[in-house]
Amino acid sequence: MGSVPVLIRDVRIFDGLSSEVSGPSSVLVEDRRIAAIGGGTPPHALVVEGGGRVLMPGLTDAHVHLFAAGNTEVGLAMGSTGSGYYRALAEAGRMLLRGFTSVRDMGGDVTALRQVLDAGAFPGPRIYPSQAALSQTSGHGDFSCAYDDATTFGGAPSRAEGIGFMRVADGRDQVLAAAREQLKRGATQIKVMAGGGVTSAHDPLDVVQYTVDELRAAVEAAADWGTYVSAHVFSDEGIRRAVAAGIKSVEHGHLASQETIRLLTDEGVWLSTQPFLEGDHSFSSPESTAKNKQVCDGVARTYAWARAAGTQIAFGTDLLLDPSRATLQSEMLTRLSSTFGFTPVDALKMVTSGNARLFRLCGERDPYKAARIGEVTVGAWADLLVVEGDPTRDLSVLGAPEENLAVIVKDGRVHRNRLA
């Protein structure tokens, strides 16, 4: 895999770090990494003529659910477990062809998927798995029915627990065990549900979930493995409790106050948020529809406050349970510039080297720590895109990956080359 050197010649490079695009240059890929920038053509190299196009790092997404993005809720609940894994595998391949070469999976049994993709058996992005997200009884990850006995009282686990999507755990001891269970199963970071959610039936958005002691138990378990905890949470009080417990990444945060956004900056906590529009998801439940509107109404002000405060912002999409809408991943990226006030260059930095800094918080648990992702520098992993048009001036070109991604390279392997 990636054994043949690849020279991509006559390209202008956006390296993911600087604000400028280089003059005409070349990138040599060898042994899965970027071996040289500029220079001659080595013997036996596959030469790709870039024709003056822009070359950039592969895209990243800090909040995906590969298992859920490729499946419907009914399919996961009623279908065979095997079909869920196969659909996740298929979605991984489609995600790569949208230009996303690294993702952080925030709930789902995807460690085995990561392993087969890393081995080159199938196409797909690099994956940082969280494995099952941790939830209290009645929390955002409790998919049991209201009349079911809680598992702590002997009730049967829900289907979401049975397929490794969620783990319901109450009290310090159970949270410790649940976090350690995910680490044993290959999690690179731990995900907890620290507040109400849109899709879940039992928890309004304003409710705070997990006590500080329970959250600290997850943080301690993760720290013992050299990694961190991220928290699903929208509300102000829930975010503040999560920060007090030592959580390093807030997922969503759309209902935070300006003061709480400043707190994230002061404490060095990431805001891993999503450029949602109300039509991105549809719900049969009027309660979920109303909650979705409330969240989407907060997107623009959350981004504006975070930019003003200098908060570390990560880009994610959180698309799930409707495979027909998975392609919105590309459009959502372009909204950073078209709708939510980021310059194209700042958006590109966020979705390349910016997200990569968040991913690296998992330390020794990082399966890709041997090289860097999200940048075009010598020694970095060779995850590269050659783009029709200049995304540093017009981010919308990335919204049409089928038309505008001329070359896709991941781990030194060419997955698309329309310039041959």
N, C-alpha and C positions, 0 to 999 in steps of 0.2 A: 504494500500500500504506500503510495507516494514515493516509490523507489526511483522513478525517472525524474531527473531534474527538469523543472519548468522555468523558462525565462519569459516573463511578460514584458514586452519591449514597447517603447514609445507610449508611455502613460504619464499622466500628471497625477501626483500622489497626494491624497489627503491622508495623513498618517494617524488620525484619531486623536492627536495631542495638540498640534498647533492649529492656528486659525487660517493658515494659508495653504494653497495647493501649490505643489512644486512645479518647476518647469519640466520639460520632457525628460523622462528617466526610465529606468527598468528595474524590475524586481526578480531576483533569482530565488526559486523555491527548491530546496534540497533537503532530504531526510525530514520531511514534514514541517520544516521551519523556514523562515526567511533567512537565506544564507548571505545575500548581498543586495544592496541597493545601488544601482549604477554598475558599470563595469562591462566586461565583454561577455561573449556567449560561450559557455563551456561545451565541450564535445558531447554529443548524444542527447542534448537537451531538447525537450519539446518547446518550440518557440511559438509564442502567441503574440501576434502583432496588434498592439493596442490602438493604433491609429489616432493617438492624441486623446483618447478617452481618459476619464478619471478612474483611478484605482483607489480603493478605500478598504478599511478592515471590514470583515463580516459583521453583520448586525447582531445585537444581543437583546434579549427580552428578560427582564428581571422577575416577571410574574406570569408564568404559564402553568397550565395543567394539561400535560400531554394526554394523560389518561382520560380526562374529562372533555378536552377539546375535540377529540376524535370520536366521542360517543354522546348519545342522548341520555337524558335521565332515565327514560323508560328502558333503553337498552342496557344500561348499567344495572338497573334494578331487576329487570326481568330476563335479560339475556344470559348466555353462558359467560363464565368468567374469561374463557379463552378468547372470545370475540372482542372483549374489551382490550386485551393486550394487542391483538392484531390491528385493531383500529388505531390504537395509540402509535404503533409502529408505522402505519401508513401516514398518519398525521405528521410524524417526525420527518418523513421524507418530503412531504409537501412544505413543511416549515423551512427546511433547508433550501428548497427551491424558491422560497420567498426572500432568501438572503440571510436568514437568521442562523448563524453558525454556532452560537452559544446561548443557552437559556438556563434560568433558574426555575426549577419546577417546585411549586409551592403547595403541593398536596397530591399524592398519588404514588402507587407502587411502581416506580420507574427505574430502580437501580439495575434490574436485569436488562431493561431496554438500553440504559446507558452503556452497559458492558458490551452488548452486541454491536451498538453503533460505534463505540470506541475501537472495537476489533475490526471494523471495516466490513462487517457482514452485510450491513444495510446502510443506506444513506440516512443522515439525520444530524441534528446539531449536537454539540457537547451539552451534557446535562449536569446541572448541580441539583441533586434530588433532596427534597425534604422528607420524602416518604410520607407516612400518614400525618396529617395535621392533628394537633392535640386540642381537644375541646372538653369543657366541663359538661356535665349533665344539663340539658336545656340550652346549651350554647350553640354557636354557629355550626359546629360540626356534629351535633346530635341529630341524626336523621331518623331516629325512632319515632313511632307514633305517640301521641299524647297519652294514650291509654296503656302503653307498654311500661312495664316495670323498668326502672333504671338498672343498668348493668351492675351498679354497686349493690343493689338489692336482689341480685340474681337474675335480672332480666336478660334476654338473649341480645347479643350485639346486633346492630342494624346491618343491612347489606353494605352500607358505606364502610363499616368497620371490617366486614368480611372480605372485602376486596382491597383492603389496605389504603383506602382513601382518607379515612378518619380514624382516630382513636379517642374514645371517651375515657377520661381519667379525672377523678376527683380526689382532692387532698394531696398533700405533699408526697406521700409515699407512692401513690398511683402515678402522679405526674413524673416523679423521678424514674419510675419503672418504664413509663410510656416513652419518655425521652430517650432513655438508654436502649429501649427496644428499637427505635428508629435508627439510632446510631449503629446498632448491631446490624441492621438491615441495609446500611449503606448511605444513610443521610449525611449530607455535607453540612447542613445546618438544620435547626429545629424550627418548626412553625407552630405557633399557638394561636388560638382564637381568644382574643382579649376583649371582644365587644360584639354587639349585635351585627347581623348581616342582612343582606337584601334577599337572598334566595332561601334562607332557612325559615322554618315555619314558627318556631317557638320563641324567637328573641327579637324584640324591637331594637331599632338602631341605637337607642340611647342607653341600653343596659350595659353595665360593666361586667366583664366575665373574668373569672379567676381572681383569687385574692393575691395580694402582693407576695405572700409566702409561697403560694402555688407557682406563680410566675418565676419567683427566685429559684424554686426547685428546678425548673426547666433550664434556667440560666446556669445554675451550678453544674447540672449534668452536662450541658453543652461545653462549658468552660473546661471541665475535666478532660474533654476530648479536643480541646484547643479550638473550639468553634463557637458559634453565636446562636442567638434566638431572634427570629422575626415574629411580628405580631400582626394578625389581622385585627384592625380596629379603625373605626371611623370617628368616634366621639372624643371630645376634649378630655373628659375625666378618664376614659379608658387609655388614651395615649399617655397621659401624665402618670397613671399607675404603671404602665408598661415601662416607661423611661425610668421610673423610680426603682423598678425591679432589675434593671440592667439590660433590657432588650435593645438591640442595636439597629433594628430595621423595622419601621412602621409601614405596614402594607395598607394602602388606601389613604386614610387620614383626611378625607374630604370634608368632614364636619369639624375640623380643628379651628380654634380661634387663632387670631394673629399672634397672640401671646404664646400659645402653645407651639406654633410653628417656630417662633424665636427660641423656645426651649430646646427644640430638636437641634437647632444650630448650636446653641450653647453647650449642649451635651454631646455633640458629635454623632447624633443619631441620624440614620438615613431616612428620608421620606421616599418610599418606593410606591409611587402613585401612578394612576392610569388616566389617560385623556378620554374619559367616557363621554359619550353623548347618549341621550335618553333612549334613542332607537337602537342602541347596540344589543340590548337584550329585551326580550318580551316575556311576560309572566301571565299565567292563568289566574294567579291570586291577585285580587285588588290590593291587598296589604303589601305584597312585594312590589307591585307597580308603583304604589305611592312611595315606598322606601327608595326605589330606584330613582324616582324623580328628585327626591331630597338629596341623594348622593350626587347626582349629575348637576344639580344646581350649585353644588359647592366646588366643582372642578376648577373653574376659572379663577376664583379668589384664592384657592389653595395654591395654585401655581404662582399667582402674582405675589402672594405673601412669602412663599418659599424663595422665589427669585430675589425679592427685596432683602430678605434676611440672610441670604447666602447659605441656605440649607443645602445639604448634599441630596440631590434629587436623582432618583433612578427611574428609568422608563420600564413600564410593564403593560400588559394588555388584559390578562385575567379573563380571556374568552373561554367559555365552557358550556357544555351540554347542548350545543347546537352546531354540529359540524358544518352546516351550510354557511355559517357566519365566521368560520375560522379565518377566511381570507381578509377579514377586517383588520387583522394584525398589521398589514402593510399600511392601510389607510390611517389607522390610529397613530402610527409613527408620524405621518405627514401632518397630522393635526397639531403637533407640537409647534409647528411654524405657522400653519394656515389659520389656526383657531385660538391657540393659547399663548401666543406672544413670544416664543423663542425665536432667535435668529436661526437660519438653517445650520450654520456652523455650530452654534451652541447645542442644538438638537442632535447633530451628528456626534459631537463629543459625548453627549449623554448616552447615546445608544451604542457607543463603542467603548472607549477607554473609561468613561464614567461608570457604567454598569460593571465593568471589569473590576474596578476598585472595590465595589460592594461584594462581588463574587469572591474576591480574594480574602475576605474576612474569615473564611473557613479554615485558613492556615494549613496545617498539615493534612486536613481532611480533603483538601483540594486535589481532585484526581488529575488536574492539568497543571500542577505547580511547577513542572519542569521547564515551562516557558510562559510567556505572557500572551494574553489574548486582548483583543480590542485595539490593537495598534499595528502600524506598519513600520517596524523597526527591526534591525538585524537581531536575530535570535528569537524573535516572537514566533508563535505558532502561525503557520501559513494558512490563515483563514481570510480570504480576499474576495472582493467583488470588483469587477470592471463594469462601469455604468455608462449607459447611453445618456448623455446630458450631464450637467454639473450639479450634483446635489448640494454643494456648498452655497449655491446661488438659488436653487429651486429644489426644495426638498420633495416636491410632489413627484419627481421622477421615480422615487422609491415606492410610491404608491401603486405602481404598475410593474411588478417584478418580472412578469412573464415577458413584457415587451422591453424593459429597460435594463435588466441584469444580463449583460452579454456573456460574462464569465463568472462562474461561482467556483471557488476553491475552498475546501475545508480540510484541514489536517494534511495539506500538501497534495491532496487528491482533487483532480478537476472533475466537477460534477456537471458543469455546463460549459460549453465553449462554442459560441456562435461566431467566433472570429477565425475559425480554422480555415 
